[in-house]
Each structure stands twice: as structure tokens, then as C-alpha cells.
Amino acid sequence: MVYFLHGDDISSSRKRLTELIENMPVTFLDGTKLSVNVLEENISSVGFFEEKKAVVVENLMSKNVNKKKIIEFICDNVVNCSLIFWDPKKIIKTSFPKRGGARVEEFSLPSYYYKFLDSVTP
């Protein structure tokens, strides 16, 4: 399963990430430097006795120039592990794959935070 976790509420999105990878061997990848080849190596290599595996890619959507190639690769190939993309910023909906069955979860800060901050005047 492929997940995209993004949004301003970093605490909630990290909590959800922890829930998804609980009780699984995890590989963390830096999305700013990720290439299709490195991703392919990590999602295709499964240990002999491992039932489930998770690969977490951080900061791909906001900081990688090759993200379109990586998204195309994900859509065109079968992913046999939990592949989770985590980003600390809100990403526009057109950036996500339109096929492939990926789950997109957005974590936004409550609007009353902004109302409170706007009401405070110097």
C-alpha cells in the first residue's frame, strides 16, 4: 500500500506515520536526494523471513526535482511493501498520482490557531 502523509500539523502526521510502521522493519530514505533506482532497490528487496516491510520517504514532494519520475514509477509498478511518503508541508492535490490506489492523508492545523494568532496585535 502507498500512503502520502502531508500537512502543517507535523505532530499528527508523525503520529500517523508511527501507527503505520508499528511492528515492521523500516527503511527511511531522504526524499531530497532520492532517485528511482534507489527507491526500486529498497521496495523490491524483501528479507526471507520478513512478512511485511515499510519504506518511508521523507520530503520527496516538496524538495525533489525528480518527483514526477518517482511518482510515475510507483504508478507503473506493483509495490509489495508499505511505502509511505511523509512531507511536513501541505502539497497541492495535482502533485499526487491519479492512479495506483495511493491513499493521501492531509494533516492541517485547526483554523482556530490562525484566528487566535490574527487576533493578537502588537
Disulfide bonds with the S-S distance in Angstrom:
none
